[in-house]
């Protein structure tokens, strides 16, 4: 009898330092087709800002101007949604595969 197959991981959570966030944003810039970037500047809700460039979002996040950046992109034949949140002195990454 074959062992049961593992289900696809659709949600990943990681804790990152600033260097890890920079490496993550750099990897997305180099390898992914970013289709939408949303920023959150307060706890109340998403910003009403228009389109934001990936590297500009990174710089604003580490400068403390943003509390979160959400990036929806296509990579490795799947659509993904990464949310990077600033939490006190470090960051949280939540990645969800959407298809």
Phi, psi and omega in degrees: 000131182282144177294150179297144179284150178282140177290154176298138174281121182250352182220128178232137176235134180221151172258133183230151168265182184299321179296323178293322177294317179299315179298321179295312179296319178297318179296318177297318180297325183276329192242341188248155172263094180288130181252334182204134177235124177244144179239153178232118184260347178218171179286348184286329182166181182294154180287153176271007180297156175281208182299138179234136177287149183302310183292326176295320178297319178301309182299321179291324178295311182288337176282351180088007179283337181237150174263339180200153174229129177246128183236121175254128187207167178248129179202140177055043178064021178223156171265136183231159172226115176254133173240122177249120184244139173274126179231102185053248185261007177220193188226154174238135175248127173240120180244132179230128175278128184263337175199000000 
